[in-house]
Amino acid sequence: MQILLLAGWIIATFGWLRPIVAAINYLSAKPYSRQTLQWIHGVLFVCAGVVGIVGTAVFSIRLLSIEPLAPSILETGYLICGVGLVGWWVADVIEWQRACRRSVDEECHLQRLSWKNALQHHPGASRLLGLPGNEVLMLEVAQRIIRCEGLPEVASGLSIAHLSDVHFREGMPLEYFRAVFEELGRLRPDLYIFTGDLHDDPDCLRWVPELFGSLHAPLGCYFVLGNHDWHADHVNARIALEDAGWIDLAGRVLPLRDPSGEIVIAGTEFPWMGDLPPFASMPDNRFRILASHTPDLWRWAVDQHVHLMLAGHTHGGQCRLPILGPVFAPSVDGVRYAGGLYKKNSMYLHVSRGISGKDRLRFGCLPEITRFVLKCSPRTELTRPKAAEASHENGS
């Protein structure tokens, strides 16, 4: 019995940490000021510390006691609830493992690059970059083919390069970003889409003309900003990107200058800045692409009949534990959409792990850039020829 109680205390203490982690993830997704978020995180981490200390103390008392101690009603309730909360962790792990094994794209090619040996001792680089296992100075280049319902047949083969969360700041070598943007240039997409968090240090906005200004695409380069830009200097960040030739999508719906004339692209920085884009101003039969900093708007996007939603913000969880996966992600959905490609009804949702971050640590979570090639879904390919045949018969 005593052994079961000791095991129960270990499991229950782990379980009671789950609602604290959920609160951190949920509240971090809200548009609070930086000071308020720091206060919230401080309080919640203190709560986590108290849970850990109490659990360790009671476990130690029971372990060292000569005679078995009968559990009190309070202790029994704590144990039952804590063990039950472990099921929350288990459900998260199962969902994460399923997501890792679920393939929703037609084809995917991955290339992994590293500049760690060359740049970890670079002058001005943070010492954290050289930690064993830290993947901050690495990059995964993904090439994905997806079949989209509603894509005009003439637009089949449209390519989009998605980048997010560069977080320009001192302590990250400029040479790393130069190498990443060189890889972005090699992708040669029809359009680039950047989904926010340009900088943490306003002094580093001077990097924008060289890096973002080096990218060009036939159908344009588009951007929205993120919460870190809101905290730092979103006014000058927006000006810097526009001066580099990028098109501001915040709160707008624009027609894409593609041959079909049936594709629109929209963007939002909600809930930190601006409004949601007015899709109602566009015909319902348009293929809709949405750039959003946070993935939390995916439910709204599904209601708006968006076909492809690109987001960032969560950094893939930034540090992923073996088997368990990510623990922290600033999202109302927790780590469920921390990073990857998802299918929600007829909409694809891609959540980028981003290129960098304010905290210069990444474990089991490579920075990424992704090139998508969009193709017509089988349903679209079958439907459109039939419509053409019908119009031909009516004409005859």
C-alpha positions in Angstrom: 0.0 0.0 0.0 2.8 2.4 0.9 4.5 1.8 -2.4 1.3 2.5 -4.3 0.9 5.8 -2.4 4.5 6.8 -3.2 3.9 6.0 -6.9 0.6 7.9 -6.7 2.3 11.0 -5.4 4.8 11.1 -8.2 2.1 10.6 -10.8 -0.3 13.0 -9.2 2.3 15.8 -8.9 3.1 15.4 -12.6 -0.6 15.5 -13.4 -1.2 18.7 -11.4 1.3 20.5 -13.6 -0.9 20.0 -16.6 -3.5 22.7 -15.9 -0.7 25.1 -15.1 0.9 24.4 -18.5 -2.5 24.8 -20.2 -3.0 28.2 -18.5 0.5 29.4 -19.6 -0.2 28.3 -23.2 -3.7 29.8 -23.3 -2.9 33.2 -21.6 0.3 33.6 -23.7 -2.0 33.6 -26.8 -3.8 36.7 -25.6 -2.9 40.3 -26.5 -1.5 41.3 -23.2 1.4 43.7 -22.8 4.9 42.3 -22.3 4.9 43.3 -18.6 1.5 41.6 -18.0 2.7 38.4 -19.7 5.8 38.4 -17.5 3.7 38.8 -14.4 1.3 36.0 -15.5 4.2 33.7 -16.3 5.9 34.5 -13.0 2.7 33.6 -11.0 2.1 30.4 -12.9 5.7 29.2 -12.6 5.5 29.9 -8.9 2.4 27.7 -8.8 4.3 25.0 -10.6 7.1 25.3 -8.1 4.7 25.0 -5.2 3.2 21.9 -6.7 6.6 20.4 -7.2 7.8 21.3 -3.7 4.7 19.9 -2.0 4.8 16.7 -4.0 8.5 16.2 -3.3 8.0 17.0 0.4 5.1 14.6 1.0 6.9 11.9 -1.0 10.0 12.3 1.1 8.1 12.2 4.4 6.3 9.0 3.3 9.5 7.5 2.0 11.4 8.2 5.3 8.7 7.3 7.7 9.2 4.2 9.8 5.6 3.3 10.1 3.0 3.6 7.2 1.0 6.8 7.3 -2.7 6.6 6.5 -3.7 9.2 3.7 -6.0 12.0 4.8 -9.1 12.9 2.9 -7.3 16.0 1.4 -4.4 13.8 0.3 -6.7 11.2 -1.2 -8.5 13.9 -3.2 -5.2 15.4 -4.4 -4.0 11.9 -5.5 -7.2 11.0 -7.3 -7.5 14.4 -9.2 -3.7 14.4 -10.0 -3.8 10.9 -11.4 -6.8 11.8 -13.4 -5.1 14.8 -14.8 -2.3 12.6 -16.1 -4.9 11.4 -18.7 -4.7 15.0 -20.1 -1.0 14.5 -20.7 -1.6 11.1 -22.2 -4.3 12.5 -24.6 -1.9 15.2 -25.7 0.9 12.7 -26.4 -1.4 10.4 -28.4 -2.7 13.4 -30.4 0.9 14.6 -31.1 2.1 11.1 -32.2 -0.9 10.7 -34.5 -0.2 14.2 -36.0 3.4 13.2 -36.6 2.4 10.1 -38.4 -0.5 11.6 -40.4 0.4 12.7 -43.9 -1.9 15.2 -45.5 0.3 16.3 -48.4 0.8 14.3 -51.6 4.6 14.6 -51.6 7.2 16.0 -49.3 11.0 16.4 -49.6 13.1 17.6 -46.7 16.6 19.0 -46.7 18.5 19.7 -43.5 21.3 22.3 -43.3 23.5 23.4 -40.5 25.8 26.4 -39.9 26.4 25.7 -36.2 30.1 24.8 -36.5 30.8 27.9 -38.6 28.8 30.4 -36.6 28.5 29.3 -32.9 31.7 31.2 -32.0 31.0 34.2 -34.3 31.7 37.6 -32.7 28.6 38.8 -30.9 26.9 35.5 -31.0 25.1 34.3 -27.8 26.9 31.5 -25.9 23.6 29.6 -25.9 24.1 28.9 -29.6 26.9 26.5 -28.9 25.0 24.3 -26.4 25.0 20.6 -27.3 21.9 19.7 -29.2 20.8 23.3 -29.7 19.4 23.5 -33.3 19.1 27.3 -33.6 21.7 27.6 -36.3 20.2 24.8 -38.4 17.4 24.9 -41.0 15.0 22.5 -42.6 14.0 23.2 -46.2 10.7 21.5 -47.0 9.2 21.1 -50.4 5.5 20.0 -50.3 2.9 19.2 -52.9 -0.7 19.5 -51.8 -4.0 19.1 -53.7 -6.5 21.8 -53.0 -10.2 21.8 -53.5 -11.4 24.9 -55.4 -8.1 25.7 -57.0 -8.6 26.9 -60.6 -7.2 24.4 -63.1 -5.2 27.0 -64.8 -3.5 27.8 -61.5 -2.4 24.2 -60.8 1.3 24.3 -60.1 1.2 27.6 -58.2 4.1 27.7 -55.8 4.3 29.6 -52.5 7.3 30.0 -50.2 6.2 30.4 -46.5 8.6 31.9 -44.0 7.8 33.1 -40.5 9.2 34.3 -37.1 12.7 35.6 -38.0 12.9 37.6 -34.8 15.8 39.8 -35.8 17.9 40.7 -32.7 21.4 40.9 -31.4 23.0 37.6 -30.4 22.0 35.9 -33.6 24.6 36.2 -36.3 23.5 38.2 -39.4 25.4 35.6 -41.4 22.9 32.9 -40.3 20.0 35.0 -41.7 22.0 35.7 -44.9 22.4 31.9 -45.4 18.7 31.3 -44.7 17.6 34.0 -47.2 19.9 32.6 -49.8 18.1 29.3 -49.4 14.8 31.2 -49.7 16.0 32.8 -53.0 16.8 29.3 -54.4 13.2 28.2 -53.9 12.1 30.5 -56.7 8.3 30.4 -55.9 5.5 32.4 -57.6 5.0 34.3 -54.4 6.5 34.7 -50.9 4.4 35.0 -47.7 5.8 36.1 -44.4 3.6 35.5 -41.4 5.1 37.8 -38.8 7.4 38.4 -35.9 10.0 40.3 -37.8 12.1 41.6 -34.9 12.7 41.9 -31.2 15.4 44.6 -31.4 14.4 47.8 -33.4 18.1 48.4 -34.2 18.1 45.2 -36.3 15.5 46.6 -38.6 18.5 47.8 -40.6 18.8 44.2 -41.8 15.5 44.2 -43.6 16.6 46.0 -46.8 19.4 43.5 -47.4 17.6 40.3 -46.5 13.9 40.8 -47.4 14.9 43.1 -50.3 16.8 40.2 -51.8 13.6 38.2 -52.4 11.5 38.7 -55.6 8.7 36.7 -57.0 6.5 37.0 -60.2 3.3 37.3 -58.2 4.7 39.4 -55.3 6.0 39.2 -51.7 3.3 39.6 -49.0 3.5 40.0 -45.2 1.7 40.4 -41.9 3.3 41.3 -38.6 3.2 39.5 -35.3 2.9 40.0 -31.5 6.7 40.6 -31.1 6.5 43.4 -33.7 3.6 44.9 -31.7 5.7 44.8 -28.5 8.8 46.2 -30.2 8.2 48.7 -33.1 5.4 47.7 -35.5 5.3 51.1 -37.2 8.9 51.1 -38.4 8.7 47.3 -39.0 5.9 47.8 -41.5 7.6 50.7 -43.2 10.9 48.7 -43.5 9.1 45.8 -45.2 7.1 48.0 -47.5 10.3 49.9 -48.5 11.9 46.5 -49.3 9.1 45.8 -51.8 6.8 43.7 -49.7 3.0 44.1 -49.7 1.1 44.6 -46.5 -1.8 42.2 -46.1 -3.0 43.2 -42.6 -6.8 43.4 -42.6 -7.0 43.3 -46.4 -8.2 40.9 -49.2 -6.4 41.4 -52.5 -6.8 39.7 -55.8 -3.7 37.7 -56.8 -2.3 38.7 -60.2 -2.2 35.1 -61.4 -3.5 33.9 -64.9 -6.7 32.5 -63.5 -7.9 35.7 -61.9 -9.8 33.6 -59.4 -7.4 33.6 -56.4 -7.5 36.1 -53.5 -4.9 36.5 -50.7 -5.7 38.0 -47.3 -4.0 38.7 -44.1 -4.6 39.4 -40.4 -2.6 40.4 -37.4 -5.6 39.9 -35.0 -5.8 39.9 -32.0 -2.8 42.2 -31.6 -3.4 44.7 -34.3 -6.1 45.5 -36.9 -9.2 43.6 -37.9 -10.0 40.4 -39.6 -10.0 40.6 -43.4 -13.4 41.3 -45.1 -13.8 38.1 -47.2 -17.4 39.1 -47.7 -16.2 41.7 -50.2 -15.0 39.0 -52.6 -17.1 36.5 -54.6 -17.6 33.1 -52.9 -16.1 31.2 -55.8 -12.6 32.6 -55.3 -9.8 30.4 -54.1 -8.8 31.9 -50.7 -5.4 32.1 -49.1 -5.0 33.5 -45.6 -1.8 34.7 -43.9 -2.2 34.9 -40.1 0.4 35.2 -37.5 -1.5 33.0 -35.0 -3.0 29.6 -36.0 -5.8 30.2 -33.4 -7.9 31.7 -36.1 -8.3 28.5 -38.0 -11.9 28.0 -36.9 -12.8 31.4 -38.3 -10.9 30.7 -41.5 -12.9 27.4 -42.0 -16.1 29.4 -41.6 -14.9 31.9 -44.2 -14.2 29.1 -46.7 -10.5 29.6 -46.7 -8.7 27.0 -48.8 -5.1 27.5 -47.5 -4.1 29.2 -44.2 -0.5 29.9 -43.4 0.6 30.8 -39.8 3.5 30.9 -37.4 3.8 32.2 -33.8 4.2 28.9 -32.0 7.7 28.0 -33.1 6.7 24.3 -33.2 6.9 24.4 -29.4 10.6 25.3 -29.7 11.8 22.5 -27.4 10.3 19.1 -27.9 10.7 16.2 -25.5 11.3 12.7 -26.7 7.9 10.9 -27.1 6.0 13.7 -25.3 6.7 16.3 -28.0 6.2 20.0 -27.4 5.0 21.2 -24.0 4.7 25.0 -24.4 3.1 26.8 -27.3 1.3 30.2 -27.1 -2.0 29.0 -28.4 -5.6 28.6 -27.1 -5.3 25.1 -28.5 -2.1 24.4 -26.6 0.4 22.3 -28.5 -2.2 20.7 -30.8 -1.3 23.0 -33.7 2.3 23.8 -32.6 3.8 23.1 -36.0 3.1 21.2 -39.2 0.6 20.7 -41.9 -3.0 20.0 -41.0 -6.3 19.4 -42.9 -9.4 21.0 -41.4 -12.4 20.1 -43.6 -11.4 21.3 -47.0 -8.8 23.8 -45.7 -5.0 23.2 -45.4 -3.4 24.8 -42.3 0.3 25.1 -42.2 1.9 26.3 -39.0 5.6 27.1 -39.5 8.1 26.4 -36.8 9.7 29.7 -37.8 13.3 30.6 -38.6 14.4 32.0 -35.2 13.0 33.1 -31.8 13.5 35.5 -28.9 14.9 32.7 -26.9 17.9 31.3 -28.7 17.2 27.6 -27.8 15.7 24.9 -30.0 15.8 21.2 -29.2 14.1 18.6 -31.4 12.5 21.4 -33.4 14.4 22.6 -36.4 13.9 26.1 -37.9 12.1 25.8 -41.2 11.2 27.4 -44.5 8.6 25.7 -46.8 7.8 25.8 -50.5 4.3 24.6 -51.4 3.2 23.5 -54.9 -0.6 23.7 -55.2 -2.4 21.3 -57.5 -6.0 20.8 -58.3 -7.8 18.1 -56.2 -9.1 15.1 -58.1 -12.6 16.5 -57.4 -11.8 19.8 -59.1 -10.1 18.0 -62.1 -13.2 15.8 -62.6 -15.8 18.6 -62.1 -14.4 21.3 -64.4 -14.2 19.2 -67.6 -17.8 18.1 -67.1 -18.9 21.7 -66.8 -17.0 22.5 -70.0 -18.7 19.6 -71.8 -22.1 20.8 -70.6 -21.5 24.3 -72.0 -20.3 22.8 -75.3 -23.4 20.7 -75.6 -25.6 23.7 -74.8 -23.8 25.7 -77.5 -24.3 23.0 -80.1 
